[in-house]
Amino acid sequence: MTSTPATGQSLPDYAPVPTSSFGPALNEDGYHVGRVERNLFWVTDGTYLSAFLATDEGVILFDAPPTIGHNLRRAVDEIAEAESLSNKVTHIVYSHHHADHTGAANLFGDDLVRIGHEETRRLLIRDNDPTRPAPDVTFSDSYTLEMGGETVELAYHGPNHSPDNIYIHFPNHDTMMLVDIVNPGWVPIYNLNLSDDAPGYLTAPDKAMEYPWSHYIGGHLGRLGTREDLALHQLYIGDIVASSEAALASVDPTPYFVRYGANVWAGVKGYLDEVTATAAAPVVSKYTGVLGAADVEAFTYTTTFTIMQSMRLDLGAGSQVHP
């Protein structure tokens, strides 16, 4: 079955999303706030996630997605009242500079400390966006934030999703926050979650698994994750890598260059499209019904294309040497 929107264009149908992909229901204001462990809480609008530590000395907020917006304030107030703690946000930690995760940072005023990687500061100064004030406190490799008897470990292990994306570890709450790498229960969206650095993205979950934790805050799609979610993500990515390697070895580029002759880019497109389609097809089949949106062709297809291109350009896979 297909439906027809006002434009007259038919819309495709997709497989049902696995029930395991969904998180808790939202309240009447459009958000859910829940306890991760002790005084660490998470907030979601079903698409984005944020987190905060509620302490006797104030609240530390981790990311401020604009889609959650003022509901972050409502969530903090709700928990502060229930726990008889201060609702004053004293610190905000930026996971990285992207506006979809930090574009509500200005809602909490200027009387707080903003913390982020040194590259986050550089990029936010460059972007000059008043909704994302640059961090006051920066670090290069690591930073330990201590407040109200709590400890948060911030670390930078190189570029992945973005040039500045950091690992946020809560050692006293058995939790890792690593945004835009793994979407628990779902596949990445376009091009490895729109990531800048494919090799860094591919190795980031392994780096996260080196830390001790049970709860995972991935920044997207309505529920907390687990170590099993990261393992499943890595199986999905590993299958794309293996399938891409096989496709690069099996698809013959000759017919495309013969067909298009002097139009070299048309030949390149035909060849790479065929490699991508050949590599993506078995992955779509295997993970439909296992990970949400696995059968949304643009997602698995473009993720496969990005991985395959990284294999070609970064690792030299499929390179054809002229005799």
SVG drawing of the C-alpha trace seen along z (x, -y; Angstrom):
<svg xmlns="http://www.w3.org/2000/svg" viewBox="-3 -36 54 48">
<polyline fill="none" stroke="black" stroke-width="0.4" points="0.0,0.0 1.1,-3.5 -0.5,-6.9 -0.6,-10.0 0.4,-13.3 -0.8,-16.7 2.0,-16.8 0.7,-13.7 3.9,-11.8 3.4,-8.2 5.0,-7.5 6.6,-4.1 5.5,-1.8 8.1,-0.4 8.3,2.6 6.9,2.1 9.4,0.8 10.4,3.4 8.8,2.8 12.3,3.0 13.2,-0.3 10.7,-2.4 11.2,-4.2 8.6,-5.3 5.5,-7.4 5.8,-11.1 3.7,-13.2 1.2,-15.8 3.9,-18.4 5.7,-16.2 8.6,-14.9 9.7,-12.1 12.1,-12.5 13.5,-9.4 16.1,-8.3 19.2,-6.7 20.8,-6.0 20.6,-7.9 20.7,-11.6 21.4,-11.3 18.3,-11.8 17.6,-11.7 15.1,-13.7 13.6,-12.9 11.0,-14.2 11.1,-10.9 13.7,-12.0 16.4,-13.7 18.0,-13.0 19.6,-15.2 20.7,-14.4 21.3,-16.2 22.8,-15.7 20.7,-17.1 22.9,-17.9 22.7,-19.9 24.8,-22.6 22.8,-22.8 22.1,-21.1 24.7,-20.1 23.0,-19.9 24.4,-17.8 23.4,-19.1 20.3,-21.2 18.5,-20.1 16.2,-22.8 13.4,-20.2 13.2,-19.6 13.7,-23.3 11.7,-24.7 10.8,-21.2 14.3,-20.9 13.5,-23.5 10.2,-21.7 12.0,-18.4 14.6,-20.0 12.0,-21.7 9.9,-18.5 12.9,-16.5 14.2,-19.2 10.8,-19.5 10.4,-15.7 14.0,-15.3 14.0,-18.5 17.0,-19.8 18.0,-23.1 16.7,-23.7 19.4,-26.2 21.4,-25.1 25.0,-26.0 26.8,-24.1 26.1,-23.0 28.4,-20.5 28.4,-20.4 28.9,-17.0 29.8,-18.7 29.0,-22.0 26.1,-20.9 23.0,-23.0 20.5,-20.1 22.1,-19.1 23.0,-22.5 20.7,-25.0 18.7,-25.6 21.8,-26.4 20.9,-30.1 17.6,-29.3 19.4,-29.0 20.9,-32.5 24.5,-33.6 24.9,-32.9 26.4,-29.4 29.6,-27.7 29.8,-26.2 32.2,-23.3 33.3,-21.8 36.2,-20.6 38.6,-23.3 37.5,-22.6 33.9,-23.1 34.8,-26.6 36.6,-27.4 33.7,-26.1 31.0,-28.0 33.0,-31.2 33.2,-30.6 29.4,-29.9 28.5,-33.0 25.1,-31.5 23.6,-33.3 21.6,-30.2 25.0,-28.4 27.3,-30.5 30.9,-29.2 32.1,-27.2 34.0,-29.1 36.0,-26.1 37.7,-24.0 40.1,-21.0 42.3,-19.2 42.4,-15.6 40.4,-15.2 38.6,-17.1 37.1,-16.0 34.1,-17.9 33.4,-17.6 30.4,-19.2 28.1,-18.3 30.0,-15.1 29.7,-13.9 32.3,-13.3 32.0,-13.4 34.9,-12.4 35.1,-14.2 37.5,-12.8 38.4,-13.4 39.6,-10.5 39.8,-12.2 37.2,-13.1 34.3,-10.8 30.8,-12.2 32.2,-15.7 35.7,-17.1 34.9,-17.8 32.6,-15.0 33.5,-13.9 32.9,-10.9 31.0,-11.8 31.5,-9.1 29.6,-9.0 31.6,-6.6 29.4,-6.9 26.2,-6.3 27.4,-3.4 26.7,-5.5 28.3,-6.6 27.0,-9.5 28.3,-9.5 26.1,-11.4 25.4,-10.7 27.3,-7.4 24.8,-4.7 21.1,-5.2 19.9,-2.4 17.4,-0.2 17.7,-2.0 20.1,-2.3 22.1,-5.4 20.4,-8.0 22.0,-9.3 25.8,-8.8 26.7,-7.3 24.5,-9.8 25.8,-12.7 29.3,-12.0 32.4,-13.9 35.0,-11.2 34.1,-7.7 37.1,-5.9 36.6,-7.7 32.9,-6.9 33.5,-3.2 35.9,-2.9 34.1,-5.1 31.8,-2.3 34.8,-0.1 36.4,-3.0 33.2,-3.5 33.1,0.2 36.5,-0.2 34.8,-2.2 32.8,-0.5 29.1,-1.3 25.7,0.3 23.6,-2.7 24.1,-4.5 22.9,-7.9 23.2,-8.2 21.4,-11.5 18.6,-10.1 15.4,-8.2 13.6,-8.0 15.3,-5.4 18.4,-4.6 20.8,-2.1 22.8,0.8 26.0,2.5 24.0,5.0 22.7,2.1 26.3,1.1 27.2,4.7 24.2,5.0 25.2,1.7 28.7,3.0 27.3,6.2 25.2,4.1 28.3,1.9 30.5,5.0 28.1,6.6 28.2,3.4 32.0,3.5 32.1,7.1 29.4,6.7 31.1,3.6 34.4,5.5 32.7,8.3 30.9,5.9 34.1,4.0 35.7,7.3 32.8,8.6 31.2,5.7 32.9,5.0 33.2,1.3 33.9,2.0 30.2,1.9 29.6,-1.5 32.6,-3.1 32.0,-1.5 28.3,-2.6 29.0,-6.2 32.3,-6.7 33.6,-10.3 31.1,-11.0 33.5,-9.6 31.5,-10.8 28.4,-9.0 30.5,-5.8 31.8,-6.4 28.2,-7.0 26.9,-3.8 29.7,-1.7 29.6,-3.1 25.8,-2.9 25.9,0.7 28.6,1.5 26.5,-0.3 23.2,1.5 24.9,4.9 26.5,4.3 23.4,2.8 20.8,5.4 21.8,8.3 22.2,5.9 18.7,4.5 17.3,8.0 19.1,9.2 18.3,6.2 14.7,5.4 12.6,6.2 15.7,6.1 16.7,2.4 14.2,-0.4 14.3,-1.8 16.8,0.8 14.6,1.0 14.5,-2.8 16.7,-2.5 18.2,-6.0 19.6,-5.2 21.2,-1.8 22.1,-2.8 23.9,-6.0 25.5,-4.5 26.8,-1.7 28.0,-4.3 29.9,-6.3 31.6,-3.2 32.4,-1.8 34.0,-5.1 36.0,-5.3 37.2,-1.7 38.3,-2.9 39.8,-6.2 41.1,-5.7 42.0,-2.0 42.6,-1.4 40.1,1.4 39.0,2.1 41.8,0.0 42.4,1.1 46.0,0.6 46.5,0.1 48.6,2.9"/>
</svg>
